[in-house]
């Protein structure tokens, strides 16, 4: 994303320009995911079940494809698009949420409908099957627990805003995020609240997280990833990323936390929340999967990347649409979906295509730009220096100190549930740097790792 203020071409070269503050501010609710048109695009993690690859598409079909040949086994038609609600299974039934407000239970062998459960709005997050129940959230703000064989409701819990998240079920508790900025811990048996933790932004949490070493991780549109005690909800640490929010909790592999951000960066973090390295794709990145010490990760620019554990690129596979969801791996093949209306199978070592499967239409679905809800805020004072002619064209911005400015948090609060979270924003003090570079580059103390060749910037 380039910012050109045209100082030279607009006559500002005769002025002494002091830029006091340049920041990116979130200007609206993150509703992009619910403003999607129909089409053949696929934005899901496919499910491997025996010899079938199962996935839903924005043409309203749930597909089962032979994993070896790429030929269709069956398809099931719903009354709306399948967006990011990836299918789940108990081995006999496929469970998947749809934008027609329904959770569907479909026979895994034949693709015939078993039952459907209707909610009050679109279903965005993945369902989770646990014992005899299915847990899932809806845009109507409710987390549902329903009986998996009959589709009858056991209980529901109402939050203060949309739910687009995937629940986590662990040791009798179910964890769910909401657009009301809160992360909830509930009793899995009856839906009673145990604790909640409030962040400084809505919590999308699209990808399924996990409880790890007694900790659970909460991504927020306030740009922080929070590490919480899974039993108490108390904050252990937080790690701040860039400017455009975080959609998902980290993936954990060999005691390392891998965190994506909407700035296009994949971070590798220690269990204490310290950065090890980063990979900058230049556009929105999806959460990775791991296989034999390699990282497989899709991006908004249409690539599936294979990286080593140091964040160096091994290969990439280019599609004609965004690759937002995690791939799956089986028998030396990596399977992944794309907005270009295809399911792909590629060799896991070389990235060479084995086959592709097209959905019912090659017309891609459309949705708003990735960063439409964020605005660059610029404040500057302009004056003409006449007292000292030789310094007339001096730009004070190059040597300006920002240490005199401070940012006061708008989110300071004390939770009624004895969880303190101040959402402070630490101002990075930069001396002797060019303001234009600071506008487009966010840095930390580590070295940024970049791909082997140039990659397009996000739209």
C-alpha positions as CSV (number, residue, x, y, z in Angstrom):
1,X,0.0,0.0,0.0
2,X,1.7,3.2,-1.2
3,X,1.0,6.7,0.1
4,X,1.9,9.6,-2.2
5,X,1.2,13.0,-0.8
6,X,2.7,14.8,-3.8
7,X,4.7,17.4,-1.8
8,X,7.0,18.2,-4.7
9,X,4.3,18.2,-7.4
10,X,1.8,20.3,-5.4
11,X,3.9,23.3,-4.6
12,X,4.7,22.2,-1.0
13,X,8.5,22.4,-1.8
14,X,8.3,26.0,-0.7
15,X,6.9,25.2,2.7
16,X,8.4,23.9,5.9
17,X,6.3,20.8,6.6
18,X,6.2,19.3,10.0
19,X,4.2,16.0,10.2
20,X,3.0,15.6,13.8
21,X,1.3,12.3,13.5
22,X,0.7,9.6,10.9
23,X,-1.3,6.6,12.0
24,X,-3.7,4.0,10.6
25,X,-7.0,4.0,12.4
26,X,-9.8,1.5,12.3
27,X,-12.9,3.4,11.1
28,X,-15.7,0.9,11.0
29,X,-16.8,-2.5,12.1
30,X,-15.1,-5.4,10.4
31,X,-18.1,-6.7,8.4
32,X,-16.3,-7.7,5.2
33,X,-16.9,-11.4,5.8
34,X,-20.7,-10.9,5.7
35,X,-20.7,-8.9,2.4
36,X,-19.9,-11.6,0.0
37,X,-21.6,-12.3,-3.3
38,X,-22.3,-15.8,-4.7
39,X,-20.0,-17.5,-7.2
40,X,-17.8,-20.5,-7.6
41,X,-15.1,-19.4,-5.2
42,X,-14.0,-21.6,-2.3
43,X,-12.9,-20.2,1.1
44,X,-12.7,-23.2,3.3
45,X,-10.3,-25.8,4.7
46,X,-11.2,-29.0,3.0
47,X,-11.9,-32.1,5.0
48,X,-10.3,-35.5,4.3
49,X,-12.5,-38.4,5.1
50,X,-11.3,-41.8,3.9
51,X,-10.7,-41.4,0.2
52,X,-12.8,-38.2,-0.2
53,X,-12.0,-34.5,0.0
54,X,-15.1,-32.6,1.2
55,X,-15.6,-28.9,1.0
56,X,-18.3,-26.2,0.5
57,X,-18.3,-23.4,-2.1
58,X,-20.0,-20.1,-2.7
59,X,-22.1,-21.6,-5.4
60,X,-24.1,-23.2,-2.5
61,X,-22.8,-26.8,-3.1
62,X,-21.1,-29.1,-0.7
63,X,-18.8,-31.3,-2.7
64,X,-17.2,-34.7,-2.2
65,X,-14.2,-35.4,-4.5
66,X,-12.1,-38.5,-4.9
67,X,-8.7,-37.7,-3.4
68,X,-6.8,-39.7,-5.9
69,X,-8.5,-38.9,-9.2
70,X,-10.1,-35.5,-8.5
71,X,-13.4,-36.8,-9.8
72,X,-16.7,-35.8,-8.1
73,X,-18.3,-38.4,-5.8
74,X,-21.4,-36.4,-4.8
75,X,-22.7,-32.9,-4.3
76,X,-25.3,-31.5,-1.9
77,X,-27.2,-28.2,-2.6
78,X,-28.0,-25.7,0.2
79,X,-30.0,-22.5,-0.1
80,X,-27.1,-20.1,0.4
81,X,-23.4,-19.8,0.1
82,X,-20.8,-21.8,2.1
83,X,-18.3,-19.2,3.2
84,X,-15.6,-20.0,5.8
85,X,-17.5,-22.6,7.8
86,X,-15.3,-25.6,7.0
87,X,-16.9,-29.0,7.3
88,X,-16.5,-31.2,10.4
89,X,-17.4,-34.9,10.8
90,X,-17.9,-37.7,13.3
91,X,-16.9,-40.2,10.6
92,X,-20.5,-40.8,9.4
93,X,-22.0,-37.3,9.1
94,X,-20.7,-34.0,7.7
95,X,-21.6,-30.9,9.6
96,X,-21.3,-27.5,7.9
97,X,-22.7,-24.0,8.5
98,X,-24.2,-21.9,5.7
99,X,-25.1,-18.3,5.0
100,X,-28.8,-19.4,4.6
101,X,-28.7,-19.4,8.5
102,X,-28.7,-23.2,8.7
103,X,-26.3,-25.9,10.1
104,X,-26.5,-28.9,7.9
105,X,-26.0,-32.6,8.7
106,X,-25.2,-34.6,5.5
107,X,-24.5,-38.3,5.1
108,X,-20.8,-38.6,4.4
109,X,-21.3,-41.6,2.1
110,X,-24.1,-40.4,-0.1
111,X,-24.4,-36.7,0.3
112,X,-28.1,-36.9,1.4
113,X,-29.5,-34.6,4.0
114,X,-30.0,-35.9,7.5
115,X,-31.3,-32.8,9.2
116,X,-30.8,-29.0,9.3
117,X,-30.9,-26.6,12.3
118,X,-31.9,-23.0,11.6
119,X,-30.4,-20.0,13.5
120,X,-31.2,-16.3,13.3
121,X,-28.4,-15.3,10.9
122,X,-25.4,-16.5,8.8
123,X,-23.1,-19.2,10.1
124,X,-19.5,-18.2,9.6
125,X,-17.3,-20.3,12.0
126,X,-16.5,-24.0,11.9
127,X,-18.7,-26.4,13.8
128,X,-17.0,-28.5,16.4
129,X,-18.1,-32.1,17.1
130,X,-17.5,-33.2,20.7
131,X,-18.9,-36.5,22.0
132,X,-22.7,-36.4,21.2
133,X,-22.9,-32.7,20.6
134,X,-22.1,-30.1,17.9
135,X,-21.0,-26.6,19.0
136,X,-21.1,-23.6,16.6
137,X,-21.7,-19.9,16.6
138,X,-23.9,-17.7,14.4
139,X,-24.1,-14.0,13.4
140,X,-27.2,-13.9,15.6
141,X,-24.7,-13.6,18.5
142,X,-25.5,-17.1,19.9
143,X,-23.3,-20.0,20.6
144,X,-25.3,-23.2,20.1
145,X,-24.9,-26.7,21.5
146,X,-27.1,-29.2,19.6
147,X,-27.5,-33.0,19.7
148,X,-25.5,-34.4,16.7
149,X,-27.9,-37.2,15.7
150,X,-31.2,-35.4,15.9
151,X,-30.3,-31.7,15.5
152,X,-32.2,-30.7,18.6
153,X,-31.0,-27.8,20.7
154,X,-29.4,-28.6,24.1
155,X,-28.6,-25.0,25.0
156,X,-27.5,-21.7,23.6
157,X,-25.6,-18.7,25.0
158,X,-26.2,-15.2,23.8
159,X,-23.3,-12.7,23.5
160,X,-23.5,-9.0,22.8
161,X,-22.8,-9.1,19.1
162,X,-22.0,-11.3,16.1
163,X,-20.2,-14.6,16.4
164,X,-18.0,-15.5,13.4
165,X,-15.6,-17.6,15.4
166,X,-14.9,-21.3,15.8
167,X,-15.4,-22.6,19.3
168,X,-12.8,-24.5,21.3
169,X,-13.9,-27.4,23.5
170,X,-11.6,-28.6,26.2
171,X,-12.0,-30.4,29.5
172,X,-15.6,-29.6,30.0
173,X,-15.3,-26.0,28.9
174,X,-16.2,-24.3,25.6
175,X,-14.4,-21.1,24.5
176,X,-15.9,-18.7,22.0
177,X,-15.1,-15.2,20.7
178,X,-17.6,-12.4,19.9
179,X,-17.7,-9.1,18.0
180,X,-18.7,-7.6,21.3
181,X,-14.9,-7.5,22.0
182,X,-15.2,-10.4,24.6
183,X,-13.7,-13.8,24.7
184,X,-15.9,-16.2,26.7
185,X,-15.4,-19.4,28.7
186,X,-18.6,-21.4,29.3
187,X,-19.5,-24.7,30.9
188,X,-19.8,-27.1,28.0
189,X,-22.7,-29.1,29.7
190,X,-25.1,-26.2,30.3
191,X,-23.7,-23.1,28.7
192,X,-23.2,-21.1,31.9
193,X,-20.5,-18.4,31.8
194,X,-17.4,-19.1,33.8
195,X,-15.3,-16.0,32.8
196,X,-14.9,-13.5,30.1
197,X,-11.9,-11.4,28.9
198,X,-12.4,-8.1,27.1
199,X,-10.1,-6.8,24.4
200,X,-9.9,-3.5,22.6
201,X,-11.6,-4.6,19.4
202,X,-14.0,-7.2,17.9
203,X,-12.8,-10.8,17.9
204,X,-13.2,-12.6,14.6
205,X,-11.1,-15.7,15.5
206,X,-11.9,-17.5,12.2
207,X,-9.5,-20.5,12.6
208,X,-9.9,-23.1,15.3
209,X,-7.5,-22.5,18.2
210,X,-6.5,-24.8,21.0
211,X,-5.7,-25.0,24.7
212,X,-2.0,-25.5,25.1
213,X,-0.1,-26.0,28.3
214,X,-3.0,-24.5,30.2
215,X,-3.1,-21.4,28.0
216,X,-5.5,-20.2,25.3
217,X,-4.8,-17.5,22.7
218,X,-7.1,-14.7,21.7
219,X,-6.6,-12.7,18.5
220,X,-8.2,-9.2,18.4
221,X,-8.8,-6.5,15.8
222,X,-7.0,-4.2,18.3
223,X,-3.8,-5.7,16.8
224,X,-2.9,-7.8,19.9
225,X,-2.7,-11.5,20.4
226,X,-3.4,-12.3,24.0
227,X,-2.2,-15.3,26.0
228,X,-4.7,-16.1,28.8
229,X,-4.8,-18.7,31.6
230,X,-7.4,-21.1,30.3
231,X,-8.9,-21.7,33.7
232,X,-9.1,-18.2,35.1
233,X,-9.1,-15.9,32.0
234,X,-6.2,-13.9,33.5
235,X,-3.8,-12.3,31.0
236,X,-0.3,-13.9,30.9
237,X,1.2,-11.8,28.0
238,X,0.3,-10.0,24.8
239,X,2.1,-9.5,21.6
240,X,1.4,-6.5,19.4
241,X,1.5,-6.7,15.6
242,X,0.8,-4.2,12.9
243,X,-2.1,-2.0,12.0
244,X,-4.9,-4.1,10.4
245,X,-6.0,-6.6,13.1
246,X,-5.6,-10.3,13.7
247,X,-8.1,-12.9,12.6
248,X,-6.9,-16.1,14.1
249,X,-5.2,-17.6,17.1
250,X,-1.6,-19.0,16.5
251,X,-0.8,-22.5,15.3
252,X,1.6,-24.3,17.6
253,X,4.3,-26.6,16.2
254,X,7.4,-27.9,18.2
255,X,6.9,-25.4,21.0
256,X,6.8,-22.4,18.6
257,X,3.7,-20.2,18.1
258,X,3.1,-19.2,14.4
259,X,0.9,-16.1,14.2
260,X,-0.6,-14.6,11.0
261,X,-1.7,-11.0,10.7
262,X,-3.7,-9.0,8.2
263,X,-0.6,-7.0,7.5
264,X,0.7,-9.9,5.5
265,X,3.2,-11.2,8.1
266,X,3.7,-14.6,9.6
267,X,5.4,-14.4,13.0
268,X,7.3,-17.1,14.9
269,X,7.0,-16.5,18.6
270,X,8.4,-18.2,21.7
271,X,5.9,-19.6,24.3
272,X,6.5,-16.4,26.2
273,X,5.4,-14.2,23.3
274,X,8.8,-13.1,22.1
275,X,9.5,-12.8,18.4
276,X,11.9,-15.2,16.7
277,X,11.4,-14.3,13.1
278,X,8.9,-13.1,10.6
279,X,8.0,-13.8,7.0
280,X,6.5,-10.9,5.1
281,X,4.3,-11.9,2.1
282,X,3.1,-8.4,1.3
283,X,-0.5,-9.3,1.6
284,X,-3.1,-10.9,3.9
285,X,-1.9,-14.4,5.0
286,X,-3.7,-17.5,6.1
287,X,-2.9,-19.7,9.1
288,X,-0.2,-22.3,8.3
289,X,-0.1,-26.1,8.6
290,X,3.0,-28.1,9.2
291,X,4.3,-31.3,7.7
292,X,7.8,-32.8,8.1
293,X,9.3,-29.5,9.3
294,X,7.8,-27.5,6.5
295,X,5.2,-24.7,6.7
296,X,2.3,-24.5,4.1
297,X,0.5,-21.2,4.0
298,X,-1.9,-19.5,1.6
299,X,-2.1,-15.7,0.9
300,X,-4.3,-13.1,-0.6
301,X,-2.1,-12.8,-3.7
302,X,-3.2,-16.3,-4.8
303,X,-0.1,-18.3,-3.7
304,X,0.3,-21.3,-1.6
305,X,3.8,-21.1,0.0
306,X,6.0,-23.8,1.3
307,X,8.5,-22.5,3.8
308,X,11.1,-24.1,6.0
309,X,11.1,-23.6,9.8
310,X,13.4,-20.6,9.5
311,X,10.8,-18.8,7.4
312,X,12.6,-19.2,4.0
313,X,10.6,-20.0,0.9
314,X,11.0,-23.4,-0.7
315,X,8.3,-23.2,-3.4
316,X,5.1,-21.5,-4.2
317,X,2.0,-22.5,-6.2
318,X,0.2,-19.8,-8.0
319,X,-3.6,-19.8,-8.4
320,X,-5.9,-17.1,-9.9
321,X,-7.6,-16.3,-6.6
322,X,-6.9,-15.8,-3.0
323,X,-5.9,-18.8,-0.9
324,X,-7.2,-17.9,2.6
325,X,-7.6,-21.2,4.3
326,X,-5.3,-23.9,5.6
327,X,-4.5,-26.8,3.3
328,X,-4.6,-30.4,4.3
329,X,-2.0,-33.1,3.7
330,X,-2.3,-36.8,3.0
331,X,0.0,-39.4,1.3
332,X,2.4,-36.8,-0.1
333,X,-0.3,-34.5,-1.5
334,X,-1.3,-31.1,-0.3
335,X,-5.0,-30.2,-0.9
336,X,-6.1,-26.6,-0.8
337,X,-8.9,-24.3,-2.1
338,X,-8.8,-21.0,-3.9
339,X,-11.1,-18.1,-4.7
340,X,-10.5,-19.0,-8.4
341,X,-13.2,-21.6,-8.0
342,X,-11.0,-24.7,-7.7
343,X,-9.8,-27.4,-5.3
344,X,-6.2,-28.2,-6.0
345,X,-4.0,-31.2,-5.3
346,X,-0.2,-30.6,-5.5
347,X,2.9,-32.6,-4.8
348,X,4.0,-31.7,-1.3
349,X,7.8,-31.7,-2.1
350,X,7.8,-29.9,-5.4
351,X,4.6,-27.9,-5.5
352,X,3.7,-29.4,-8.9
353,X,0.0,-29.7,-9.7
354,X,-1.5,-33.2,-9.7
355,X,-5.1,-32.3,-10.5
356,X,-7.7,-29.6,-10.0
357,X,-11.4,-29.7,-9.5
358,X,-13.7,-26.9,-10.7
359,X,-16.9,-25.9,-8.9
360,X,-20.2,-25.3,-10.8
361,X,-19.2,-21.8,-12.0
362,X,-15.9,-20.1,-12.7
363,X,-17.3,-16.7,-11.8
364,X,-15.5,-15.7,-8.7
365,X,-17.4,-14.3,-5.7
366,X,-16.8,-10.7,-4.7
367,X,-16.3,-8.9,-1.4
368,X,-15.0,-5.6,-0.2
369,X,-11.3,-4.7,-0.2
370,X,-9.2,-6.1,2.7
371,X,-8.4,-2.7,4.3
372,X,-11.6,-0.7,3.5
373,X,-12.3,-0.3,7.3
374,X,-9.0,1.4,8.0
375,X,-7.9,4.9,7.3
376,X,-4.6,6.7,7.4
377,X,-4.8,9.7,9.7
378,X,-2.4,12.6,8.9
379,X,-2.0,15.7,11.0
380,X,0.5,18.4,9.9
381,X,1.4,22.1,10.5
382,X,2.5,24.1,7.5
383,X,4.3,27.5,7.6
384,X,6.9,29.5,5.7
385,X,10.3,30.1,7.4
386,X,11.4,33.6,6.4
387,X,13.7,34.4,9.3
388,X,16.6,32.2,8.1
389,X,16.6,31.9,4.3
390,X,19.2,29.2,4.2
391,X,16.9,26.9,6.2
392,X,13.9,27.7,4.1
393,X,13.6,24.3,2.6
394,X,14.6,22.3,5.7
395,X,12.2,19.5,6.5
396,X,11.9,19.3,10.2
397,X,10.2,15.9,9.8
398,X,13.5,14.2,9.1
399,X,15.0,15.0,12.5
400,X,11.8,15.4,14.5
401,X,11.5,13.7,17.9
402,X,8.3,11.9,18.6
403,X,9.1,11.5,22.3
404,X,6.9,14.5,23.3
405,X,3.7,12.7,22.1
406,X,1.8,10.1,23.9
407,X,-1.2,7.9,23.2
408,X,-3.9,7.4,25.8
409,X,-5.8,4.2,25.6
410,X,-9.5,4.3,24.9
411,X,-10.0,0.8,26.3
412,X,-8.9,1.1,29.9
413,X,-11.2,-1.0,31.9
414,X,-11.4,-3.4,34.8
415,X,-13.4,-6.5,34.1
416,X,-16.2,-7.5,36.4
417,X,-14.7,-10.9,36.2
418,X,-11.5,-9.9,37.9
419,X,-9.5,-9.8,34.6
420,X,-7.5,-6.7,34.1
421,X,-6.7,-5.6,30.6
422,X,-5.6,-2.0,29.8
423,X,-5.2,-2.3,26.0
424,X,-2.3,0.2,26.2
425,X,-0.7,1.2,22.9
426,X,3.0,1.7,23.1
427,X,4.3,4.5,20.9
428,X,7.5,3.5,19.1
429,X,10.0,6.3,19.3
430,X,11.9,6.8,16.1
431,X,14.7,9.3,15.7
432,X,16.2,10.5,12.4
433,X,13.9,8.4,10.2
434,X,11.9,9.4,7.2
435,X,8.3,9.9,8.0
436,X,7.1,8.4,4.7
437,X,9.0,5.2,5.4
438,X,7.4,5.0,8.9
439,X,4.0,5.2,7.3
440,X,4.3,2.0,5.4
441,X,6.7,0.0,7.5
442,X,6.1,-1.4,11.0
443,X,9.3,-2.8,12.6
444,X,10.4,-4.6,15.7
445,X,13.7,-5.7,17.1
446,X,14.1,-8.7,14.8
447,X,15.1,-9.1,11.2
448,X,12.3,-9.3,8.7
449,X,12.5,-12.2,6.3
450,X,11.2,-11.7,2.8
451,X,10.2,-14.1,0.0
452,X,12.7,-15.1,-2.7
453,X,11.0,-12.9,-5.3
454,X,8.7,-9.9,-5.4
455,X,5.1,-10.4,-4.4
456,X,2.1,-8.1,-5.2
457,X,0.8,-5.8,-2.5
458,X,-2.7,-6.3,-1.1
459,X,-5.7,-4.8,-2.9
